[in-house]
Amino acid sequence: MSIEREEARLDLLVKQAIYGLTEEESRELKQLDLQGGSNFDGQAFELTAAALSIASLEKVDPMPQHLEARILLDADRFFAERAPSAAKTVTSSTAERRPAAEETGGWSLWNYFPWAVAAAACVALAVNVMTDDPNPTVVQQPVQPQVEQKLTPAQERDRLLASARDVIKATWAPGNVKEIDQIGGEVVWSDEKQTGYMTFKGLPANDASKETYQLWIFEENQGDKTPIDGGVFDVNENGEVVVPINAKLKAKNPALFAITIEKPGGVVVSKREKIAAAAKIEAPKTSA
C-alpha cells in the first residue's frame, strides 16, 4: 500500500474510533482494507479511544464479580483459540514484508504508532485511577464566629432573677437629701453568684464632673463602720435606670444597701453626709 493510501486509511481509522464514519467513508475504508499491505490495526485505535474515554470518567462503578469472572474466562478462551492462527499469520506476513524492512533498514515508525498511542492511553488511565480520590474533597466553609449579643443591665438582671436561687430584694427609700424625696425601685443580690443589680426610679441625673453616686453594702454580722464599697455610677437621664453592683470585696448576708453622693471617682471611706437612698433587707417573719 502506498504512503498516501496508508495515511488516508490512518485518518479514517482515527475518525472511526473517535467520531464514527459516514456511509461513504465506511465504503472507502473497506476498499482500502481489501487492498491489504497496511501496518495499522484498526482494533488498536478502538482500544485507544475506549481507554481514553474511561480515563476521563470522574467515577467508575466497580464491575460485579460474577460478570468480571465471566469476561475474563471468555477472554482466555478467545485468545487461546486465536494463538495458533495468529502465530502462523505473523510468521508468513513477516516473511513477506522482510524485504521491505531490509530495504528501509528496519521497521517504520508507522508500524509502532497505533500501539504507542494505545500504550500512552493505558498509562493515562493508570495515572487517572491511581490519583482519583473516590471520596471527593469537601471544601469546608470557614465557620463564622458567633458574636455573643451583649445584654443590657436590665436583661442581665432578669437572667439573675431567673437563674439564682438565693436572690434577696429590698426596696429603695429616700435618704437625708431633701431634694431626693421621690426615690423608688429596688435592689437584688445573690450571695452565691456575688452579683446584684439596682433599679432606680426618680434618682436625679448627676454632673459627673462634680459628683458621683456610690453604693455601700452593710453585712448582717459586720459593723456599720466598715461597709463594703459597691462601686460608683452616674445617672445621665431621669427615669428608670438599672445599675450593676460592683462589690470590691465578697459580700455575705447583706442587711442594708445605701447610696451616697461623693466626689468624682468615689471615696474609700464615706462620711455619709449625703445619703441619696437606702434599702434595708427585711428579716423574714416567723410565726409565734
Backbone as CSV, one residue per row, in Angstrom:
resi,resn,N_x,N_y,N_z,CA_x,CA_y,CA_z,C_x,C_y,C_z
1,MET,0.852,-1.195,0.000,0.000,0.000,0.000,0.882,1.237,0.000
2,SER,0.522,2.209,-0.865,1.316,3.434,-0.947,1.171,4.261,0.317
3,ILE,2.102,5.199,0.475,2.079,6.060,1.665,0.807,6.892,1.707
4,GLU,0.353,7.404,0.538,-0.854,8.232,0.506,-2.070,7.442,0.975
5,ARG,-2.202,6.195,0.474,-3.337,5.373,0.885,-3.230,4.976,2.362
6,GLU,-1.982,4.745,2.793,-1.776,4.390,4.206,-2.212,5.530,5.118
7,GLU,-1.857,6.757,4.726,-2.250,7.917,5.524,-3.758,8.120,5.491
8,ALA,-4.370,7.882,4.335,-5.824,8.011,4.230,-6.521,6.998,5.128
9,ARG,-6.003,5.750,5.126,-6.590,4.717,5.989,-6.401,5.069,7.461
10,LEU,-5.223,5.652,7.800,-4.959,6.062,9.183,-5.973,7.114,9.633
11,ASP,-6.222,8.095,8.770,-7.190,9.143,9.108,-8.576,8.560,9.340
12,LEU,-8.966,7.624,8.481,-10.292,7.020,8.622,-10.393,6.178,9.891
13,LEU,-9.321,5.471,10.236,-9.333,4.661,11.460,-9.470,5.537,12.705
14,VAL,-8.736,6.656,12.702,-8.813,7.576,13.848,-10.216,8.160,13.959
15,LYS,-10.766,8.578,12.826,-12.110,9.166,12.837,-13.153,8.136,13.259
16,GLN,-12.970,6.901,12.797,-13.908,5.838,13.159,-13.900,5.577,14.658
17,ALA,-12.707,5.622,15.268,-12.594,5.337,16.700,-13.157,6.462,17.554
18,ILE,-13.077,7.704,17.032,-13.468,8.854,17.858,-14.887,9.325,17.549
19,TYR,-15.178,9.547,16.265,-16.459,10.162,15.898,-17.411,9.200,15.187
20,GLY,-16.861,8.190,14.507,-17.680,7.350,13.649,-17.582,7.819,12.195
21,LEU,-17.925,6.941,11.274,-17.780,7.241,9.852,-19.144,7.345,9.173
22,THR,-19.159,8.127,8.124,-20.343,8.169,7.275,-20.346,6.927,6.388
23,GLU,-21.448,6.716,5.661,-21.529,5.548,4.780,-20.446,5.599,3.701
24,GLU,-20.238,6.782,3.156,-19.224,6.930,2.113,-17.833,6.643,2.661
25,GLU,-17.543,7.149,3.863,-16.227,6.917,4.471,-16.047,5.442,4.814
26,SER,-17.123,4.783,5.263,-17.041,3.354,5.574,-16.708,2.544,4.328
27,ARG,-17.333,2.902,3.193,-17.024,2.192,1.944,-15.566,2.411,1.541
28,GLU,-15.089,3.653,1.722,-13.697,3.959,1.368,-12.730,3.153,2.222
29,LEU,-13.021,3.061,3.548,-12.154,2.300,4.437,-12.171,0.822,4.073
30,LYS,-13.335,0.309,3.708,-13.439,-1.099,3.336,-12.612,-1.396,2.090
31,GLN,-12.635,-0.479,1.129,-11.841,-0.662,-0.085,-10.349,-0.657,0.222
32,LEU,-9.924,0.249,1.118,-8.509,0.300,1.497,-8.096,-0.968,2.229
33,ASP,-8.999,-1.522,3.061,-8.688,-2.762,3.774,-8.523,-3.917,2.794
34,LEU,-9.333,-3.927,1.746,-9.259,-5.013,0.763,-7.942,-4.991,-0.014
35,GLN,-7.357,-3.814,-0.150,-6.091,-3.694,-0.873,-4.942,-4.325,-0.093
36,GLY,-5.073,-4.359,1.280,-4.066,-5.006,2.110,-2.763,-4.237,2.160
37,GLY,-1.797,-4.822,2.844,-0.474,-4.233,2.922,-0.333,-3.131,3.952
38,SER,-1.347,-2.953,4.811,-1.267,-1.887,5.814,-0.655,-2.406,7.108
39,ASN,0.077,-1.521,7.784,0.691,-1.878,9.070,-0.179,-1.494,10.266
40,PHE,-1.318,-0.881,10.004,-2.154,-0.377,11.101,-3.273,-1.355,11.419
41,ASP,-3.461,-1.578,12.711,-4.527,-2.448,13.193,-5.677,-1.570,13.678
42,GLY,-6.834,-1.674,13.027,-7.974,-0.841,13.404,-8.422,-1.081,14.836
43,GLN,-8.253,-2.309,15.339,-8.680,-2.614,16.699,-7.875,-1.832,17.732
44,ALA,-6.616,-1.535,17.404,-5.779,-0.774,18.340,-6.343,0.620,18.567
45,PHE,-6.876,1.222,17.479,-7.461,2.554,17.626,-8.729,2.503,18.469
46,GLU,-9.534,1.460,18.283,-10.749,1.316,19.084,-10.399,1.183,20.565
47,LEU,-9.385,0.372,20.867,-8.961,0.198,22.253,-8.430,1.502,22.838
48,THR,-7.682,2.241,22.011,-7.138,3.521,22.478,-8.253,4.494,22.836
49,ALA,-9.244,4.619,21.947,-10.365,5.532,22.213,-11.126,5.114,23.460
50,ALA,-11.321,3.799,23.630,-12.040,3.317,24.814,-11.262,3.615,26.086
51,ALA,-9.927,3.411,26.041,-9.103,3.669,27.223,-9.122,5.140,27.604
52,LEU,-9.020,6.016,26.582,-9.063,7.455,26.863,-10.418,7.871,27.412
53,SER,-11.474,7.271,26.909,-12.816,7.596,27.397,-12.982,7.189,28.848
54,ILE,-12.481,5.996,29.180,-12.568,5.533,30.572,-11.728,6.408,31.486
55,ALA,-10.551,6.821,31.004,-9.661,7.645,31.833,-10.279,8.981,32.167
56,SER,-11.154,9.479,31.294,-11.754,10.800,31.527,-12.963,10.744,32.439
57,LEU,-13.424,9.548,32.767,-14.596,9.450,33.641,-14.235,9.883,35.051
58,GLU,-15.148,10.621,35.688,-14.906,11.071,37.063,-15.069,9.921,38.047
59,LYS,-16.007,9.042,37.773,-16.255,7.939,38.699,-16.624,6.698,37.907
60,VAL,-15.981,5.588,38.176,-16.274,4.328,37.506,-16.786,3.348,38.546
61,ASP,-18.014,2.889,38.365,-18.577,1.925,39.303,-17.900,0.573,39.111
62,PRO,-17.592,-0.126,40.200,-16.936,-1.432,40.077,-17.845,-2.441,39.380
63,MET,-17.227,-3.302,38.575,-17.973,-4.337,37.850,-18.360,-5.452,38.818
64,PRO,-19.564,-6.005,38.705,-19.936,-7.150,39.552,-18.941,-8.286,39.390
65,GLN,-18.636,-8.981,40.479,-17.602,-10.012,40.454,-17.949,-11.148,39.492
66,HIS,-19.227,-11.556,39.460,-19.591,-12.678,38.581,-19.434,-12.300,37.105
67,LEU,-19.737,-11.021,36.774,-19.588,-10.579,35.389,-18.113,-10.463,35.017
68,GLU,-17.297,-9.954,35.947,-15.860,-9.836,35.685,-15.235,-11.211,35.450
69,ALA,-15.621,-12.197,36.273,-15.069,-13.544,36.123,-15.465,-14.158,34.780
70,ARG,-16.702,-13.902,34.365,-17.170,-14.455,33.083,-16.420,-13.835,31.905
71,ILE,-16.197,-12.503,31.957,-15.482,-11.823,30.879,-14.042,-12.325,30.776
72,LEU,-13.388,-12.490,31.924,-12.005,-12.984,31.917,-11.925,-14.394,31.343
73,LEU,-12.914,-15.219,31.697,-12.923,-16.586,31.174,-13.116,-16.587,29.660
74,ASP,-14.056,-15.772,29.168,-14.275,-15.686,27.720,-13.036,-15.152,27.005
75,ALA,-12.338,-14.204,27.643,-11.127,-13.651,27.031,-10.039,-14.712,26.914
76,ASP,-9.898,-15.529,27.964,-8.894,-16.597,27.918,-9.197,-17.578,26.782
77,ARG,-10.461,-17.923,26.644,-10.832,-18.857,25.579,-10.584,-18.244,24.199
78,PHE,-10.927,-16.945,24.069,-10.774,-16.264,22.785,-9.314,-16.233,22.344
79,PHE,-8.419,-15.812,23.229,-7.009,-15.703,22.862,-6.364,-17.077,22.700
80,ALA,-6.866,-18.079,23.448,-6.324,-19.429,23.294,-6.645,-19.986,21.912
81,GLU,-7.854,-19.677,21.389,-8.243,-20.156,20.067,-7.490,-19.426,18.961
82,ARG,-7.185,-18.109,19.185,-6.543,-17.314,18.149,-5.024,-17.448,18.130
83,ALA,-4.438,-17.971,19.207,-2.980,-18.008,19.326,-2.311,-18.781,18.188
84,PRO,-2.768,-20.018,17.854,-2.079,-20.755,16.768,-2.173,-20.054,15.426
85,SER,-3.402,-19.597,15.054,-3.551,-18.948,13.755,-2.800,-17.641,13.702
86,ALA,-2.776,-16.926,14.812,-2.061,-15.646,14.844,-0.573,-15.858,14.648
87,ALA,-0.058,-16.947,15.241,1.376,-17.217,15.108,1.729,-17.501,13.654
88,LYS,0.847,-18.276,12.941,1.107,-18.567,11.540,1.033,-17.311,10.697
89,THR,0.040,-16.486,11.006,-0.131,-15.256,10.227,1.059,-14.333,10.391
90,VAL,1.517,-14.202,11.625,2.658,-13.333,11.893,3.889,-13.839,11.174
91,THR,4.081,-15.189,11.157,5.265,-15.756,10.510,5.249,-15.491,9.013
92,SER,4.091,-15.725,8.389,4.021,-15.541,6.946,4.106,-14.081,6.559
93,SER,3.395,-13.218,7.312,3.422,-11.796,6.961,4.794,-11.204,7.183
94,THR,5.510,-11.720,8.175,6.857,-11.216,8.445,7.787,-11.596,7.306
95,ALA,7.580,-12.818,6.841,8.429,-13.268,5.735,8.175,-12.460,4.485
96,GLU,6.879,-12.108,4.255,6.559,-11.348,3.065,7.094,-9.933,3.134
97,ARG,7.074,-9.355,4.332,7.481,-7.953,4.456,8.954,-7.792,4.735
98,ARG,9.672,-8.890,4.947,11.079,-8.787,5.312,11.899,-8.049,4.280
99,PRO,11.684,-8.237,3.022,12.488,-7.483,2.047,12.276,-5.999,2.179
100,ALA,11.024,-5.587,2.383,10.779,-4.144,2.519,11.472,-3.600,3.737
101,ALA,11.452,-4.387,4.832,12.104,-3.918,6.055,13.594,-3.815,5.856
102,GLU,14.144,-4.821,5.101,15.577,-4.778,4.873,15.949,-3.599,4.008
103,GLU,15.028,-3.239,3.044,15.337,-2.124,2.170,15.363,-0.813,2.934
104,THR,14.486,-0.707,3.896,14.413,0.558,4.656,15.301,0.536,5.879
105,GLY,15.926,-0.569,6.140,16.835,-0.648,7.276,16.140,-0.996,8.578
106,GLY,14.886,-1.433,8.554,14.175,-1.824,9.781,12.719,-1.439,9.699
107,TRP,12.022,-1.580,10.834,10.591,-1.270,10.889,10.400,0.227,10.817
108,SER,9.336,0.625,10.112,8.981,2.045,10.022,8.323,2.497,11.318
109,LEU,8.380,3.814,11.565,7.706,4.390,12.737,6.212,4.112,12.706
110,TRP,5.667,4.003,11.475,4.220,3.760,11.353,3.836,2.402,11.918
111,ASN,4.805,1.440,11.939,4.481,0.130,12.486,4.144,0.197,13.971
112,TYR,4.769,1.130,14.654,4.610,1.195,16.113,3.595,2.246,16.568
113,PHE,3.194,3.127,15.664,2.400,4.287,16.077,1.107,3.912,16.810
114,PRO,0.242,3.063,16.221,-1.019,2.772,16.913,-0.813,2.120,18.259
115,TRP,0.195,1.225,18.332,0.424,0.573,19.632,1.021,1.551,20.640
116,ALA,1.821,2.504,20.174,2.349,3.523,21.091,1.221,4.381,21.646
117,VAL,0.265,4.726,20.767,-0.885,5.509,21.230,-1.683,4.731,22.261
118,ALA,-1.890,3.439,21.986,-2.637,2.605,22.929,-1.917,2.517,24.269
119,ALA,-0.583,2.362,24.222,0.189,2.294,25.467,0.091,3.595,26.249
120,ALA,0.171,4.730,25.531,0.057,6.028,26.209,-1.298,6.185,26.864
121,ALA,-2.340,5.710,26.180,-3.683,5.794,26.755,-3.789,4.951,28.015
122,CYS,-3.177,3.765,27.992,-3.199,2.911,29.180,-2.479,3.567,30.349
123,VAL,-1.351,4.208,30.047,-0.626,4.926,31.108,-1.486,6.038,31.681
124,ALA,-2.155,6.791,30.787,-3.031,7.871,31.260,-4.142,7.328,32.130
125,LEU,-4.699,6.166,31.719,-5.751,5.552,32.519,-5.235,5.139,33.888
126,ALA,-4.043,4.543,33.932,-3.480,4.109,35.210,-3.240,5.286,36.141
127,VAL,-2.682,6.365,35.581,-2.432,7.559,36.404,-3.734,8.126,36.930
128,ASN,-4.756,8.143,36.067,-6.047,8.693,36.483,-6.659,7.870,37.607
129,VAL,-6.552,6.537,37.490,-7.121,5.667,38.515,-6.382,5.816,39.831
130,MET,-5.036,5.897,39.758,-4.246,5.987,40.989,-4.425,7.313,41.698
131,THR,-4.619,8.380,40.930,-4.732,9.706,41.545,-6.156,10.093,41.842
132,ASP,-7.118,9.323,41.335,-8.523,9.677,41.563,-8.896,9.361,42.996
133,ASP,-9.462,10.318,43.665,-9.900,10.139,45.043,-11.350,9.684,45.020
134,PRO,-11.646,8.460,45.512,-13.039,8.011,45.486,-13.942,8.875,46.345
135,ASN,-13.364,9.498,47.327,-14.143,10.397,48.170,-13.785,11.826,47.806
136,PRO,-14.662,12.530,47.125,-14.333,13.900,46.709,-14.052,14.786,47.903
137,THR,-13.077,15.666,47.707,-12.695,16.570,48.784,-13.787,17.604,48.999
138,VAL,-14.222,17.697,50.227,-15.255,18.670,50.582,-14.572,19.890,51.175
139,VAL,-14.758,21.007,50.519,-14.149,22.245,50.999,-14.993,22.792,52.143
140,GLN,-14.381,22.842,53.287,-15.089,23.344,54.459,-15.163,24.853,54.411
141,GLN,-16.366,25.338,54.523,-16.541,26.779,54.580,-16.107,27.284,55.956
142,PRO,-15.377,28.382,55.983,-14.961,28.908,57.287,-16.164,29.212,58.166
143,VAL,-16.080,28.721,59.395,-17.179,28.927,60.335,-17.106,30.342,60.885
144,GLN,-18.180,31.025,60.708,-18.229,32.386,61.220,-18.380,32.351,62.739
145,PRO,-17.462,32.997,63.450,-17.583,33.002,64.912,-18.866,33.691,65.344
146,GLN,-19.543,33.038,66.257,-20.779,33.606,66.754,-20.466,34.706,67.768
147,VAL,-20.923,35.875,67.444,-20.712,37.012,68.331,-21.845,37.035,69.348
148,GLU,-21.471,36.834,70.583,-22.485,36.820,71.632,-23.057,38.220,71.813
149,GLN,-24.352,38.275,71.762,-25.015,39.566,71.899,-24.876,40.062,73.338
150,LYS,-24.412,41.283,73.459,-24.228,41.856,74.777,-25.577,42.245,75.356
151,LEU,-25.820,41.763,76.565,-27.092,42.037,77.217,-27.055,43.391,77.909
152,THR,-28.198,43.992,77.992,-28.318,45.244,78.742,-28.360,44.923,80.229
153,PRO,-28.076,45.896,81.099,-28.181,45.641,82.542,-29.554,45.109,82.946
154,ALA,-30.599,45.595,82.294,-31.939,45.107,82.621,-32.088,43.632,82.256
155,GLN,-31.535,43.217,81.101,-31.599,41.813,80.695,-30.753,40.930,81.610
156,GLU,-29.597,41.434,82.018,-28.752,40.675,82.938,-29.443,40.515,84.292
157,ARG,-30.143,41.545,84.706,-30.899,41.463,85.966,-31.978,40.390,85.862
158,ASP,-32.690,40.356,84.761,-33.730,39.345,84.578,-33.133,37.941,84.554
159,ARG,-31.955,37.798,83.953,-31.295,36.491,83.928,-30.909,36.052,85.338
160,LEU,-30.420,36.974,86.131,-30.064,36.644,87.519,-31.294,36.188,88.289
161,LEU,-32.393,36.897,88.144,-33.616,36.534,88.857,-34.116,35.152,88.428
162,ALA,-33.865,34.786,87.162,-34.353,33.502,86.663,-33.432,32.344,87.022
163,SER,-32.149,32.613,87.278,-31.184,31.532,87.481,-30.744,31.345,88.928
164,ALA,-30.651,32.408,89.686,-30.149,32.309,91.066,-31.259,31.872,92.015
165,ARG,-30.889,31.028,92.981,-31.882,30.514,93.928,-31.909,31.285,95.242
166,ASP,-30.924,32.137,95.465,-30.816,32.814,96.766,-30.941,34.327,96.639
167,VAL,-31.659,34.799,95.644,-31.773,36.243,95.424,-32.573,36.889,96.552
168,ILE,-32.017,37.976,97.087,-32.738,38.786,98.073,-33.077,40.124,97.435
169,LYS,-34.161,40.742,97.916,-34.614,42.014,97.357,-34.884,43.003,98.480
170,ALA,-34.686,44.265,98.134,-35.013,45.341,99.084,-35.450,46.562,98.293
171,THR,-36.408,47.326,98.865,-36.959,48.499,98.184,-36.250,49.764,98.636
172,TRP,-35.958,50.645,97.673,-35.280,51.898,97.992,-36.242,52.868,98.703
173,ALA,-35.637,53.571,99.641,-36.372,54.621,100.362,-35.510,55.880,100.371
174,PRO,-36.106,57.064,100.476,-35.308,58.308,100.475,-34.316,58.351,101.641
175,GLY,-33.176,59.049,101.414,-32.168,59.228,102.459,-32.329,60.579,103.129
176,ASN,-31.194,61.251,103.380,-31.229,62.545,104.075,-31.084,63.743,103.132
177,VAL,-31.173,63.491,101.817,-31.101,64.582,100.845,-32.532,65.032,100.543
178,LYS,-32.845,66.274,100.934,-34.227,66.749,100.817,-34.708,66.779,99.370
179,GLU,-33.788,67.083,98.437,-34.196,67.196,97.040,-34.580,65.848,96.427
180,ILE,-34.154,64.755,97.074,-34.455,63.421,96.534,-35.461,62.762,97.480
181,ASP,-36.733,63.055,97.260,-37.751,62.519,98.153,-38.764,61.625,97.436
182,GLN,-38.551,61.430,96.141,-39.466,60.579,95.381,-38.721,59.377,94.784
183,ILE,-37.788,58.839,95.540,-36.988,57.722,95.065,-37.796,56.427,95.073
184,GLY,-37.592,55.588,94.090,-38.261,54.290,94.021,-37.344,53.255,93.393
185,GLY,-37.843,52.044,93.263,-37.040,50.965,92.700,-36.623,49.957,93.751
186,GLU,-35.725,49.073,93.398,-35.294,48.034,94.329,-33.870,47.593,94.017
187,VAL,-33.324,46.810,94.939,-32.011,46.209,94.756,-32.168,44.701,94.900
188,VAL,-31.475,43.953,94.035,-31.483,42.484,94.117,-30.039,42.012,94.233
189,TRP,-29.839,40.936,95.007,-28.480,40.452,95.250,-28.486,38.943,95.445
190,SER,-27.392,38.272,94.959,-27.211,36.838,95.145,-25.853,36.596,95.772
191,ASP,-25.847,36.017,96.999,-24.578,35.664,97.641,-23.842,34.593,96.834
192,GLU,-24.590,33.632,96.290,-23.977,32.524,95.555,-23.224,33.022,94.333
193,LYS,-23.815,33.924,93.582,-23.193,34.441,92.372,-22.406,35.715,92.615
194,GLN,-22.507,36.299,93.816,-21.843,37.566,94.125,-22.161,38.607,93.047
195,THR,-23.422,38.664,92.729,-23.898,39.558,91.680,-25.196,40.206,92.124
196,GLY,-25.371,41.461,91.730,-26.615,42.146,92.058,-26.842,43.330,91.135
197,TYR,-28.060,43.859,91.179,-28.433,44.991,90.326,-29.334,45.935,91.112
198,MET,-29.189,47.215,90.778,-30.005,48.249,91.402,-30.912,48.864,90.348
199,THR,-32.171,49.005,90.687,-33.134,49.673,89.812,-33.627,50.932,90.518
200,PHE,-33.544,52.056,89.808,-33.946,53.338,90.409,-35.051,53.986,89.591
201,LYS,-35.936,54.619,90.301,-36.955,55.483,89.703,-36.940,56.803,90.471
202,GLY,-36.691,57.880,89.745,-36.673,59.191,90.391,-35.326,59.612,90.935
203,LEU,-34.253,58.876,90.621,-32.919,59.293,91.050,-32.414,60.335,90.057
204,PRO,-32.146,61.560,90.511,-31.789,62.644,89.584,-30.466,62.372,88.859
205,ALA,-30.368,62.906,87.646,-29.105,62.833,86.911,-28.070,63.693,87.618
206,ASN,-26.830,63.237,87.648,-25.761,63.960,88.337,-24.777,64.542,87.334
207,ASP,-24.057,65.561,87.758,-22.988,66.157,86.955,-21.706,65.398,87.284
208,ALA,-21.277,64.526,86.351,-20.136,63.647,86.622,-18.852,64.409,86.890
209,SER,-18.761,65.654,86.443,-17.554,66.446,86.695,-17.513,66.990,88.125
210,LYS,-18.640,66.913,88.817,-18.700,67.474,90.174,-18.969,66.419,91.242
211,GLU,-19.743,65.399,90.904,-20.120,64.407,91.914,-20.475,63.078,91.258
212,THR,-20.595,62.043,92.076,-20.961,60.709,91.598,-21.743,59.997,92.682
213,TYR,-22.476,58.985,92.291,-23.186,58.134,93.253,-22.289,56.950,93.607
214,GLN,-22.353,56.507,94.871,-21.542,55.378,95.319,-22.381,54.481,96.220
215,LEU,-22.280,53.161,95.966,-23.043,52.176,96.736,-22.200,51.623,97.879
216,TRP,-22.875,51.420,99.008,-22.239,50.800,100.165,-23.100,49.625,100.613
217,ILE,-22.408,48.487,100.918,-23.108,47.265,101.327,-22.761,46.980,102.788
218,PHE,-23.784,46.927,103.613,-23.593,46.640,105.043,-23.998,45.191,105.301
219,GLU,-23.024,44.391,105.779,-23.308,42.986,106.050,-24.049,42.835,107.374
220,GLU,-24.739,41.699,107.472,-25.563,41.451,108.661,-24.716,41.347,109.919
221,ASN,-23.581,40.672,109.849,-22.740,40.448,111.030,-21.536,41.376,111.079
222,GLN,-21.558,42.450,110.319,-20.452,43.398,110.280,-20.944,44.752,110.789
223,GLY,-20.094,45.461,111.481,-20.491,46.772,111.998,-20.721,47.764,110.877
224,ASP,-21.502,48.807,111.175,-21.822,49.792,110.145,-20.668,50.736,109.843
225,LYS,-19.549,50.574,110.546,-18.400,51.446,110.304,-17.550,50.964,109.122
226,THR,-17.696,49.712,108.740,-16.853,49.161,107.658,-17.712,48.523,106.565
227,PRO,-18.514,49.306,105.890,-19.308,48.746,104.789,-18.412,48.421,103.589
228,ILE,-18.911,47.585,102.719,-18.178,47.182,101.510,-18.509,48.156,100.383
229,ASP,-17.467,48.611,99.694,-17.658,49.505,98.555,-18.319,48.727,97.415
230,GLY,-19.480,49.203,96.973,-20.223,48.521,95.906,-20.040,49.156,94.541
231,GLY,-19.124,50.139,94.431,-18.856,50.758,93.138,-19.548,52.093,92.965
232,VAL,-19.025,52.886,92.044,-19.590,54.205,91.748,-20.327,54.147,90.416
233,PHE,-21.251,55.054,90.231,-22.005,55.109,88.974,-22.584,56.503,88.803
234,ASP,-22.929,56.808,87.570,-23.534,58.096,87.231,-24.891,57.856,86.591
235,VAL,-25.767,58.814,86.756,-27.087,58.772,86.133,-27.172,59.942,85.169
236,ASN,-27.299,59.641,83.887,-27.302,60.705,82.885,-28.688,60.983,82.319
237,GLU,-29.678,60.366,82.892,-31.037,60.654,82.453,-32.008,60.356,83.584
238,ASN,-33.068,61.120,83.592,-34.094,60.885,84.599,-34.992,59.731,84.155
239,GLY,-35.628,59.125,85.069,-36.472,57.982,84.761,-35.906,56.716,85.376
240,GLU,-36.298,55.566,84.831,-35.857,54.282,85.381,-34.482,53.931,84.847
241,VAL,-33.589,53.486,85.726,-32.235,53.122,85.347,-31.836,51.869,86.114
242,VAL,-31.133,50.940,85.443,-30.655,49.700,86.059,-29.140,49.752,86.101
243,VAL,-28.569,49.554,87.302,-27.123,49.670,87.503,-26.599,48.368,88.101
244,PRO,-25.567,47.739,87.514,-24.978,46.540,88.115,-24.140,46.897,89.337
245,ILE,-24.148,46.013,90.331,-23.352,46.210,91.548,-21.933,45.707,91.299
246,ASN,-20.938,46.489,91.687,-19.530,46.141,91.515,-18.848,46.117,92.877
247,ALA,-19.128,45.049,93.641,-18.593,44.944,95.004,-17.094,44.705,94.965
248,LYS,-16.353,45.480,95.759,-14.890,45.357,95.799,-14.442,44.168,96.642
249,LEU,-15.277,43.717,97.563,-14.997,42.559,98.402,-16.194,41.618,98.361
250,LYS,-15.962,40.380,98.803,-17.059,39.425,98.850,-18.038,39.829,99.934
251,ALA,-19.291,39.920,99.544,-20.332,40.319,100.492,-21.160,39.098,100.875
252,LYS,-21.430,38.974,102.176,-22.187,37.836,102.677,-23.319,38.323,103.573
253,ASN,-24.520,37.875,103.253,-25.718,38.240,104.009,-25.852,39.754,104.185
254,PRO,-25.996,40.491,103.109,-26.185,41.945,103.241,-27.474,42.248,104.008
255,ALA,-27.394,43.271,104.834,-28.576,43.694,105.599,-29.075,45.057,105.156
256,LEU,-28.169,45.854,104.575,-28.549,47.212,104.179,-27.700,47.652,102.988
257,PHE,-28.346,48.364,102.063,-27.661,48.978,100.926,-27.925,50.481,100.996
258,ALA,-26.854,51.267,100.818,-27.014,52.721,100.893,-26.307,53.390,99.728
259,ILE,-26.924,54.478,99.204,-26.355,55.254,98.105,-25.966,56.627,98.643
260,THR,-24.672,56.952,98.511,-24.203,58.268,98.948,-23.754,59.080,97.740
261,ILE,-23.694,60.387,97.934,-23.207,61.290,96.885,-21.798,61.713,97.260
262,GLU,-20.832,61.376,96.408,-19.426,61.626,96.705,-18.776,62.428,95.574
263,LYS,-17.511,62.743,95.751,-16.755,63.450,94.726,-16.490,62.510,93.556
264,PRO,-16.151,63.030,92.382,-15.897,62.176,91.215,-14.846,61.103,91.515
265,GLY,-15.139,59.860,91.138,-14.233,58.746,91.391,-14.531,58.011,92.673
266,GLY,-15.338,58.600,93.565,-15.694,57.939,94.812,-14.647,58.094,95.899
267,VAL,-14.956,57.522,97.052,-14.071,57.608,98.218,-13.876,56.222,98.810
268,VAL,-12.850,56.099,99.657,-12.596,54.832,100.340,-13.490,54.707,101.566
269,VAL,-13.621,55.796,102.293,-14.489,55.834,103.478,-15.428,57.024,103.329
270,SER,-16.700,56.750,103.423,-17.690,57.814,103.244,-18.061,58.454,104.580
271,LYS,-18.234,59.769,104.540,-18.713,60.481,105.732,-20.233,60.394,105.848
272,ARG,-20.868,59.918,104.803,-22.318,59.711,104.743,-23.079,61.012,105.008
273,GLU,-22.519,62.075,104.511,-23.185,63.366,104.694,-24.388,63.501,103.768
274,LYS,-24.273,62.890,102.570,-25.378,62.944,101.617,-25.774,61.513,101.239
275,ILE,-26.849,61.049,101.842,-27.373,59.716,101.537,-28.590,59.893,100.639
276,ALA,-28.422,59.491,99.373,-29.500,59.682,98.401,-30.624,58.673,98.588
277,ALA,-30.275,57.432,98.966,-31.295,56.395,99.137,-30.731,55.269,99.985
278,ALA,-31.617,54.467,100.564,-31.220,53.313,101.364,-32.266,52.218,101.190
279,ALA,-31.795,50.970,101.237,-32.692,49.818,101.102,-32.309,48.792,102.157
280,LYS,-33.250,48.476,103.040,-32.989,47.551,104.131,-33.635,46.205,103.834
281,ILE,-32.855,45.153,104.064,-33.372,43.806,103.866,-34.248,43.462,105.059
282,GLU,-35.504,43.164,104.785,-36.423,42.817,105.858,-36.223,41.359,106.235
283,ALA,-36.088,41.122,107.547,-35.944,39.754,108.027,-37.266,39.024,107.844
284,PRO,-37.234,37.772,107.429,-38.483,37.024,107.246,-39.226,36.886,108.567
285,LYS,-40.525,37.050,108.482,-41.338,36.952,109.691,-41.517,35.493,110.082
286,THR,-41.440,35.244,111.375,-41.613,33.880,111.890,-42.899,33.823,112.684
287,SER,-43.608,32.750,112.536,-44.879,32.599,113.255,-44.624,32.236,114.698
288,ALA,-45.430,32.796,115.606,-45.251,32.563,117.042,-45.733,31.176,117.410
